[in-house]
Each structure stands twice: as structure tokens, then as C-alpha cells.
Amino acid sequence: MERAMRFTGLIRSLANEDYPVSVPLNVTTKMFIVISMNYLCENRTNCQDTTDHVILASSMNNISWANPTVDVLQAYYRNISGYYTTNFPDWPSVMYNFTAQDISFDFAVTDQATKVKVLNYNESVEIVFQGTDLIAGSGVHPMHMHGYSFYVVGMGQGNFDNETDPLIYNLVDPPKANTFIVPKNGWLAIRFVADNPGMTTISFSNI
């Protein structure tokens, strides 16, 4: 993993006249999203351990996506309520040692919801994705943003430090992509401008 991280850190944009970069410098929206594999309790009962009828689910900020019966964009356009909410959190509800090896089962249990984050047109956005060690077998997570390319301004191991880690951001010639990995027990920082109106889905896999 360390060698892969070092190699990935060498990837740069050309950043010349033919292939310029335009990294957002004045960020107006910041989000810290914890991504993990979780347990989802069947029948929404309170489960105490992995023997209590649980199924595997992925989550962002401890929210596992629930597909609505009406498309989110259609519900928004037609002003139909009840199919999604706009309160996806910018931060996890509970902060803990995300990269610890022995994390309480309570942090591994998630719930399903259809929550979205609403951005104004042309907002400059920074998202830090934090990987966890929840559930044995969780690995690196390829993150994909549908309909957008973003600048990968930083990546590192361990828990993201909001004071020191931004100091090592590459804001000069960072790579631009629509898919990048979040290392296991590490973090990934991206920036982009919200200039593509409509619904954008961020998805990830577990490798």
C-alpha cells in the first residue's frame, strides 16, 4: 500500500497552455465524508452483534442509500415531496478513531435513507473522504463521481487532520479524474466547481 501511495502521489496534470488547470482556491462548501462497510439490521430492529440478522451495506457518514420509488431529479422538478430529504450531513454525526483496529460494533450499524446535498450553481466544493477499518475485509474504495471530473488535491494515511493535512495539498498541478481511490485507513481530498446542473451521484466500491 505504501508503494502504491507513493506512486499515486507522483501523478500530476500537465498544467500548461494546452492543458490548463483551474483548481478552486476559494472553497465555499467543505464536506467530510466517512465511507465504510456496515451492517444493516433486517426489519430495522436493534441488533446487538453479527448474529442478529444483519446484512452488509456501504455507507457515507453512516447513511446507506435507499432507492426511492420516484427518481430524485423528477421529484425535485415536479416538486413532489416525501421521496428524499436535503439534509445529508456535511460531517459524520459521531467522531471516533476511524482507523482503529478494534472499533465498537455500534459504529458498524447503519440505517437507510434517501438524503441529498444541495449545492448552488458554481459553488466551489471540497470533499474529504475518510476511509475506515470497520468490518474485517474492508479495503480501498474507488470513488466515482457521475457527470463530473474533480481535482485530487491530497491523499494520505491515517485519520485526516484538518489543520496539518491541507498544508500538503497540491493546488498547482493536481490530477483531474472522475474516479480515484480512497486508501484503506486513509483519506482522499478532492475539489471541484458545481457547474453541471442536475443530480450527481457519488458511488464507491470495496476492493
ZABA-173772 format. One record per atom (N, C-alpha, C): chain; atom name; x, y, z. Coordinates in steps of 0.1 Angstrom, whole numbers, plus 5000, padded with zeros to 4 digits. Layout:
REM residues N
   kette   atom     c1     c2     c3
       A     CA      X      Y      Z
...
***
This chain:
REM residues 207
   kette   atom     c1     c2     c3
       A      N   5008   4988   5000
       A     CA   5000   5000   5000
       A      C   5009   5013   5000
       A      N   5020   5012   5008
       A     CA   5028   5024   5008
       A      C   5034   5027   4995
       A      N   5038   5017   4987
       A     CA   5044   5019   4974
       A      C   5034   5025   4964
       A      N   5022   5019   4966
       A     CA   5011   5024   4957
       A      C   5008   5039   4960
       A      N   5008   5042   4973
       A     CA   5005   5056   4977
       A      C   5016   5065   4971
       A      N   5029   5061   4972
       A     CA   5040   5069   4967
       A      C   5038   5071   4952
       A      N   5035   5060   4945
       A     CA   5033   5062   4930
       A      C   5022   5071   4927
       A      N   5010   5069   4934
       A     CA   4999   5077   4931
       A      C   5002   5092   4934
       A      N   5010   5094   4944
       A     CA   5013   5108   4947
       A      C   5021   5115   4936
       A      N   5027   5107   4927
       A     CA   5035   5113   4916
       A      C   5027   5117   4904
       A      N   5014   5113   4904
       A     CA   5005   5117   4893
       A      C   5002   5132   4893
       A      N   5004   5138   4881
       A     CA   5002   5152   4880
       A      C   4994   5155   4867
       A      N   4988   5167   4867
       A     CA   4982   5172   4855
       A      C   4994   5179   4847
       A      N   4992   5181   4834
       A     CA   5002   5187   4826
       A      C   5003   5202   4829
       A      N   4992   5208   4832
       A     CA   4992   5222   4837
       A      C   5000   5231   4828
       A      N   4997   5231   4815
       A     CA   5003   5240   4806
       A      C   4993   5248   4797
       A      N   4997   5255   4787
       A     CA   4987   5263   4779
       A      C   4977   5254   4772
       A      N   4982   5243   4768
       A     CA   4973   5234   4760
       A      C   4963   5226   4770
       A      N   4968   5223   4782
       A     CA   4960   5216   4791
       A      C   4961   5223   4805
       A      N   4954   5234   4806
       A     CA   4954   5242   4818
       A      C   4946   5235   4830
       A      N   4949   5240   4842
       A     CA   4942   5235   4853
       A      C   4935   5247   4860
       A      N   4924   5245   4866
       A     CA   4917   5255   4873
       A      C   4912   5250   4886
       A      N   4921   5249   4896
       A     CA   4918   5243   4909
       A      C   4910   5254   4917
       A      N   4899   5250   4922
       A     CA   4892   5260   4931
       A      C   4900   5264   4943
       A      N   4903   5276   4945
       A     CA   4911   5281   4956
       A      C   4902   5287   4968
       A      N   4892   5293   4964
       A     CA   4883   5299   4974
       A      C   4871   5290   4976
       A      N   4873   5280   4985
       A     CA   4862   5270   4987
       A      C   4851   5275   4995
       A      N   4839   5273   4990
       A     CA   4827   5278   4997
       A      C   4819   5267   5005
       A      N   4821   5255   5001
       A     CA   4815   5244   5008
       A      C   4825   5233   5011
       A      N   4826   5229   5023
       A     CA   4835   5218   5027
       A      C   4827   5207   5033
       A      N   4830   5195   5029
       A     CA   4824   5183   5035
       A      C   4834   5173   5039
       A      N   4831   5165   5050
       A     CA   4840   5155   5055
       A      C   4831   5142   5055
       A      N   4834   5133   5046
       A     CA   4825   5121   5045
       A      C   4833   5109   5048
       A      N   4828   5102   5058
       A     CA   4834   5089   5062
       A      C   4827   5078   5054
       A      N   4835   5070   5047
       A     CA   4830   5059   5039
       A      C   4834   5046   5046
       A      N   4824   5036   5046
       A     CA   4827   5024   5053
       A      C   4818   5013   5048
       A      N   4821   5001   5051
       A     CA   4812   4989   5051
       A      C   4805   4988   5064
       A      N   4793   4985   5064
       A     CA   4785   4985   5076
       A      C   4776   4973   5077
       A      N   4769   4972   5088
       A     CA   4758   4962   5090
       A      C   4745   4969   5090
       A      N   4735   4964   5082
       A     CA   4722   4969   5082
       A      C   4713   4959   5089
       A      N   4706   4963   5099
       A     CA   4697   4954   5107
       A      C   4684   4951   5098
       A      N   4682   4938   5097
       A     CA   4669   4934   5090
       A      C   4657   4939   5098
       A      N   4647   4943   5091
       A     CA   4634   4947   5097
       A      C   4636   4959   5106
       A      N   4648   4966   5105
       A     CA   4651   4978   5113
       A      C   4649   4975   5128
       A      N   4653   4964   5132
       A     CA   4653   4961   5146
       A      C   4667   4964   5152
       A      N   4668   4965   5165
       A     CA   4680   4969   5172
       A      C   4689   4956   5173
       A      N   4700   4956   5165
       A     CA   4708   4944   5166
       A      C   4720   4946   5175
       A      N   4724   4936   5181
       A     CA   4735   4937   5191
       A      C   4748   4932   5186
       A      N   4748   4922   5177
       A     CA   4760   4917   5171
       A      C   4757   4911   5157
       A      N   4767   4905   5151
       A     CA   4765   4900   5137
       A      C   4756   4888   5136
       A      N   4752   4882   5148
       A     CA   4742   4871   5147
       A      C   4728   4875   5146
       A      N   4725   4888   5148
       A     CA   4712   4894   5148
       A      C   4706   4898   5135
       A      N   4707   4889   5125
       A     CA   4700   4891   5112
       A      C   4705   4904   5106
       A      N   4718   4905   5103
       A     CA   4723   4917   5097
       A      C   4727   4914   5083
       A      N   4727   4924   5074
       A     CA   4733   4923   5061
       A      C   4743   4934   5059
       A      N   4752   4931   5049
       A     CA   4763   4941   5046
       A      C   4757   4952   5038
       A      N   4762   4964   5041
       A     CA   4758   4976   5034
       A      C   4769   4986   5034
       A      N   4770   4994   5024
       A     CA   4780   5005   5024
       A      C   4773   5018   5028
       A      N   4781   5027   5034
       A     CA   4775   5040   5038
       A      C   4785   5051   5037
       A      N   4779   5063   5036
       A     CA   4786   5076   5037
       A      C   4781   5084   5049
       A      N   4789   5088   5058
       A     CA   4785   5094   5071
       A      C   4774   5086   5077
       A      N   4776   5073   5077
       A     CA   4767   5063   5083
       A      C   4753   5064   5078
       A      N   4751   5067   5065
       A     CA   4738   5067   5058
       A      C   4740   5058   5046
       A      N   4732   5047   5045
       A     CA   4732   5038   5034
       A      C   4721   5042   5024
       A      N   4724   5044   5012
       A     CA   4714   5049   5002
       A      C   4703   5040   5000
       A      N   4691   5046   5000
       A     CA   4678   5038   4998
       A      C   4672   5043   4985
       A      N   4671   5034   4975
       A     CA   4665   5039   4962
       A      C   4650   5043   4964
       A      N   4647   5055   4960
       A     CA   4633   5059   4961
       A      C   4624   5053   4949
       A      N   4612   5053   4951
       A     CA   4603   5048   4940
       A      C   4601   5058   4929
       A      N   4604   5071   4932
       A     CA   4604   5082   4922
       A      C   4618   5088   4922
       A      N   4623   5089   4910
       A     CA   4636   5095   4908
       A      C   4637   5108   4915
       A      N   4649   5110   4921
       A     CA   4651   5123   4929
       A      C   4650   5135   4920
       A      N   4656   5135   4908
       A     CA   4655   5147   4899
       A      C   4641   5149   4895
       A      N   4633   5139   4892
       A     CA   4619   5140   4888
       A      C   4611   5146   4900
       A      N   4614   5141   4912
       A     CA   4607   5146   4924
       A      C   4610   5161   4926
       A      N   4622   5164   4924
       A     CA   4626   5178   4925
       A      C   4619   5187   4915
       A      N   4620   5183   4902
       A     CA   4615   5191   4891
       A      C   4600   5193   4893
       A      N   4593   5182   4897
       A     CA   4578   5183   4898
       A      C   4573   5187   4912
       A      N   4583   5190   4921
       A     CA   4580   5195   4934
       A      C   4572   5184   4942
       A      N   4576   5172   4941
       A     CA   4569   5161   4948
       A      C   4577   5158   4961
       A      N   4570   5159   4972
       A     CA   4576   5157   4985
       A      C   4575   5142   4989
       A      N   4584   5139   4999
       A     CA   4583   5126   5005
       A      C   4592   5115   4999
       A      N   4600   5118   4989
       A     CA   4608   5108   4983
       A      C   4623   5110   4986
       A      N   4627   5122   4991
       A     CA   4641   5124   4995
       A      C   4641   5136   5005
       A      N   4652   5137   5012
       A     CA   4653   5149   5021
       A      C   4667   5156   5017
       A      N   4668   5168   5020
       A     CA   4680   5176   5017
       A      C   4689   5178   5029
       A      N   4690   5168   5038
       A     CA   4698   5170   5050
       A      C   4709   5160   5051
       A      N   4715   5157   5039
       A     CA   4727   5148   5040
       A      C   4738   5156   5048
       A      N   4744   5150   5058
       A     CA   4753   5158   5067
       A      C   4766   5161   5061
       A      N   4771   5173   5063
       A     CA   4785   5176   5059
       A      C   4796   5169   5067
       A      N   4792   5165   5079
       A     CA   4801   5158   5088
       A      C   4795   5146   5094
       A      N   4802   5136   5098
       A     CA   4796   5124   5104
       A      C   4790   5128   5118
       A      N   4779   5122   5121
       A     CA   4772   5125   5134
       A      C   4780   5122   5146
       A      N   4789   5112   5145
       A     CA   4798   5109   5156
       A      C   4812   5108   5151
       A      N   4821   5114   5159
       A     CA   4835   5113   5155
       A      C   4842   5103   5164
       A      N   4850   5094   5158
       A     CA   4858   5084   5165
       A      C   4871   5081   5158
       A      N   4879   5072   5163
       A     CA   4891   5069   5157
       A      C   4888   5060   5145
       A      N   4887   5066   5133
       A     CA   4882   5059   5121
       A      C   4891   5047   5117
       A      N   4904   5048   5120
       A     CA   4913   5038   5115
       A      C   4918   5028   5126
       A      N   4911   5029   5138
       A     CA   4914   5019   5148
       A      C   4911   5005   5144
       A      N   4918   4995   5149
       A     CA   4916   4981   5145
       A      C   4904   4975   5153
       A      N   4901   4980   5165
       A     CA   4890   4974   5173
       A      C   4880   4985   5175
       A      N   4871   4986   5165
       A     CA   4860   4996   5166
       A      C   4848   4990   5171
       A      N   4841   4997   5180
       A     CA   4828   4992   5186
       A      C   4818   4988   5175
       A      N   4811   4978   5178
       A     CA   4800   4973   5169
       A      C   4790   4984   5167
       A      N   4788   4992   5176
       A     CA   4778   5003   5175
       A      C   4781   5012   5163
       A      N   4794   5014   5160
       A     CA   4797   5023   5149
       A      C   4795   5016   5135
       A      N   4794   5003   5136
       A     CA   4793   4995   5123
       A      C   4779   4994   5118
       A      N   4769   4997   5127
       A     CA   4755   4996   5123
       A      C   4750   5009   5116
       A      N   4744   5008   5105
       A     CA   4739   5019   5097
       A      C   4724   5018   5095
       A      N   4719   5028   5089
       A     CA   4705   5028   5085
       A      C   4703   5033   5071
       A      N   4692   5031   5065
       A     CA   4690   5035   5051
       A      C   4682   5048   5050
       A      N   4685   5056   5041
       A     CA   4677   5069   5039
       A      C   4681   5074   5025
       A      N   4672   5083   5020
       A     CA   4674   5089   5007
       A      C   4677   5104   5010
       A      N   4689   5107   5013
       A     CA   4693   5121   5017
       A      C   4703   5126   5006
       A      N   4701   5139   5003
       A     CA   4709   5145   4993
       A      C   4715   5158   4998
       A      N   4726   5163   4992
       A     CA   4732   5176   4995
       A      C   4729   5185   4983
       A      N   4723   5197   4986
       A     CA   4720   5206   4976
       A      C   4731   5217   4975
       A      N   4736   5219   4963
       A     CA   4747   5229   4961
       A      C   4742   5240   4951
       A      N   4746   5252   4954
       A     CA   4743   5263   4945
       A      C   4752   5262   4932
       A      N   4747   5267   4921
       A     CA   4754   5267   4909
       A      C   4767   5274   4911
       A      N   4778   5268   4906
       A     CA   4791   5274   4906
       A      C   4798   5275   4920
       A      N   4792   5267   4929
       A     CA   4799   5266   4942
       A      C   4812   5259   4941
       A      N   4822   5263   4949
       A     CA   4835   5257   4949
       A      C   4835   5247   4961
       A      N   4837   5234   4958
       A     CA   4834   5224   4968
       A      C   4847   5216   4971
       A      N   4849   5213   4984
       A     CA   4860   5204   4988
       A      C   4854   5193   4996
       A      N   4857   5181   4992
       A     CA   4852   5169   4999
       A      C   4864   5161   5004
       A      N   4865   5158   5017
       A     CA   4875   5148   5022
       A      C   4868   5135   5025
       A      N   4872   5125   5018
       A     CA   4867   5111   5021
       A      C   4876   5104   5030
       A      N   4871   5099   5041
       A     CA   4879   5093   5051
       A      C   4875   5078   5051
       A      N   4886   5069   5049
       A     CA   4884   5055   5050
       A      C   4884   5050   5064
       A      N   4878   5038   5066
       A     CA   4878   5033   5080
       A      C   4883   5019   5080
       A      N   4884   5013   5092
       A     CA   4887   4999   5094
       A      C   4875   4991   5099
       A      N   4863   4996   5097
       A     CA   4851   4989   5101
       A      C   4849   4977   5093
       A      N   4846   4966   5100
       A     CA   4843   4953   5094
       A      C   4856   4947   5087
       A      N   4861   4936   5092
       A     CA   4873   4930   5087
       A      C   4871   4927   5072
       A      N   4880   4931   5064
       A     CA   4879   4928   5050
       A      C   4877   4941   5042
       A      N   4874   4952   5048
       A     CA   4872   4965   5041
       A      C   4886   4968   5035
       A      N   4885   4973   5023
       A     CA   4898   4976   5016
       A      C   4898   4990   5011
       A      N   4905   4992   4999
       A     CA   4905   5005   4993
       A      C   4892   5007   4986
       A      N   4888   5020   4985
       A     CA   4875   5023   4979
       A      C   4876   5032   4966
       A      N   4874   5027   4954
       A     CA   4874   5036   4943
       A      C   4861   5045   4943
       A      N   4864   5058   4943
       A     CA   4853   5067   4944
       A      C   4850   5073   4930
       A      N   4838   5073   4926
       A     CA   4834   5077   4912
       A      C   4823   5088   4913
       A      N   4825   5099   4906
       A     CA   4815   5110   4906
       A      C   4809   5110   4892
       A      N   4796   5107   4891
       A     CA   4789   5107   4878
       A      C   4787   5121   4873
       A      N   4792   5123   4861
       A     CA   4789   5136   4854
       A      C   4799   5147   4858
       A      N   4810   5144   4865
       A     CA   4819   5154   4869
       A      C   4833   5148   4869
       A      N   4843   5157   4867
       A     CA   4857   5154   4870
       A      C   4861   5163   4881
       A      N   4870   5158   4889
       A     CA   4874   5166   4901
       A      C   4889   5166   4902
       A      N   4895   5175   4909
       A     CA   4909   5176   4912
       A      C   4912   5168   4925
       A      N   4922   5159   4924
       A     CA   4926   5152   4936
       A      C   4938   5160   4942
       A      N   4934   5168   4953
       A     CA   4944   5177   4958
       A      C   4952   5171   4970
       A      N   4948   5160   4975
       A     CA   4955   5154   4986
       A      C   4951   5140   4989
       A      N   4960   5132   4995
       A     CA   4958   5118   4999
       A      C   4968   5115   5010
       A      N   4963   5107   5019
       A     CA   4973   5103   5030
       A      C   4967   5091   5038
       A      N   4976   5086   5047
       A     CA   4972   5075   5055
       A      C   4968   5080   5069
       A      N   4960   5072   5076
       A     CA   4955   5076   5089
       A      C   4943   5085   5089
       A      N   4940   5091   5101
       A     CA   4929   5100   5102
       A      C   4932   5114   5096
       A      N   4923   5119   5088
       A     CA   4926   5133   5083
       A      C   4927   5143   5094
       A      N   4937   5151   5093
       A     CA   4939   5162   5103
       A      C   4936   5175   5096
       A      N   4925   5182   5100
       A     CA   4920   5194   5093
       A      C   4930   5206   5094
       A      N   4940   5205   5103
       A     CA   4949   5216   5105
       A      C   4962   5214   5097
       A      N   4967   5202   5097
       A     CA   4980   5200   5091
       A      C   4979   5194   5077
       A      N   4970   5185   5074
       A     CA   4969   5178   5061
       A      C   4967   5188   5049
       A      N   4958   5198   5051
       A     CA   4956   5208   5040
       A      C   4969   5215   5036
       A      N   4979   5215   5045
       A     CA   4992   5222   5042
       A      C   4999   5215   5031
       A      N   4996   5202   5029
       A     CA   5004   5194   5018
       A      C   4995   5192   5006
       A      N   4984   5199   5005
       A     CA   4976   5199   4993
       A      C   4984   5203   4980
       A      N   4982   5197   4969
       A     CA   4987   5201   4957
       A      C   4977   5209   4949
       A      N   4978   5222   4949
       A     CA   4969   5231   4943
       A      C   4975   5237   4930
       A      N   4986   5232   4926
       A     CA   4993   5237   4914
       A      C   4990   5228   4902
       A      N   4993   5216   4903
       A     CA   4991   5206   4891
       A      C   4985   5193   4896
       A      N   4974   5193   4903
       A     CA   4968   5180   4908
       A      C   4962   5173   4896
       A      N   4961   5159   4897
       A     CA   4955   5152   4887
       A      C   4940   5154   4886
       A      N   4934   5154   4874
       A     CA   4919   5156   4873
       A      C   4914   5142   4868
       A      N   4903   5138   4875
       A     CA   4898   5125   4872
       A      C   4883   5124   4876
       A      N   4876   5113   4872
       A     CA   4863   5111   4877
       A      C   4862   5099   4887
       A      N   4873   5092   4888
       A     CA   4874   5081   4897
       A      C   4888   5080   4903
       A      N   4888   5078   4916
       A     CA   4901   5078   4923
       A      C   4899   5069   4936
       A      N   4910   5064   4941
       A     CA   4908   5055   4953
       A      C   4910   5063   4966
       A      N   4902   5058   4976
       A     CA   4905   5062   4990
       A      C   4912   5050   4996
       A      N   4924   5052   5001
       A     CA   4931   5041   5007
       A      C   4925   5036   5019
       A      N   4926   5023   5022
       A     CA   4922   5017   5034
       A      C   4929   5024   5046
       A      N   4921   5028   5056
       A     CA   4926   5036   5067
       A      C   4933   5048   5063
       A      N   4928   5054   5052
       A     CA   4934   5067   5048
       A      C   4924   5077   5043
       A      N   4928   5087   5036
       A     CA   4918   5098   5032
       A      C   4922   5103   5018
       A      N   4912   5109   5012
       A     CA   4913   5115   4999
       A      C   4906   5128   4999
       A      N   4913   5139   4994
       A     CA   4907   5152   4993
       A      C   4905   5156   4978
       A      N   4893   5160   4975
       A     CA   4891   5165   4961
       A      C   4884   5179   4961
       A      N   4886   5185   4950
       A     CA   4879   5198   4948
       A      C   4873   5199   4934
       A      N   4862   5206   4933
       A     CA   4855   5208   4920
       A      C   4846   5220   4921
       A      N   4841   5224   4909
       A     CA   4832   5235   4909
       A      C   4818   5229   4904
       A      N   4808   5232   4911
       A     CA   4795   5226   4908
       A      C   4788   5234   4897
       A      N   4793   5231   4885
       A     CA   4788   5238   4873
       A      C   4781   5229   4863
       A      N   4776   5217   4867
       A     CA   4769   5208   4859
       A      C   4755   5206   4866
       A      N   4745   5214   4862
       A     CA   4732   5213   4869
       A      C   4726   5199   4868
       A      N   4719   5196   4879
       A     CA   4712   5183   4879
       A      C   4717   5175   4891
       A      N   4713   5162   4891
       A     CA   4716   5153   4901
       A      C   4729   5146   4898
       A      N   4739   5146   4908
       A     CA   4751   5139   4907
       A      C   4752   5129   4917
       A      N   4756   5117   4913
       A     CA   4757   5105   4922
       A      C   4772   5103   4925
       A      N   4776   5101   4938
       A     CA   4789   5097   4941
       A      C   4788   5082   4946
       A      N   4795   5074   4940
       A     CA   4794   5060   4943
       A      C   4808   5054   4946
       A      N   4809   5043   4954
       A     CA   4822   5037   4957
       A      C   4820   5022   4958
       A      N   4831   5015   4956
       A     CA   4831   5001   4957
       A      C   4841   4997   4968
       A      N   4842   4984   4971
       A     CA   4851   4979   4981
       A      C   4860   4969   4974
       A      N   4873   4971   4975
       A     CA   4883   4962   4969
       A      C   4891   4955   4979
***
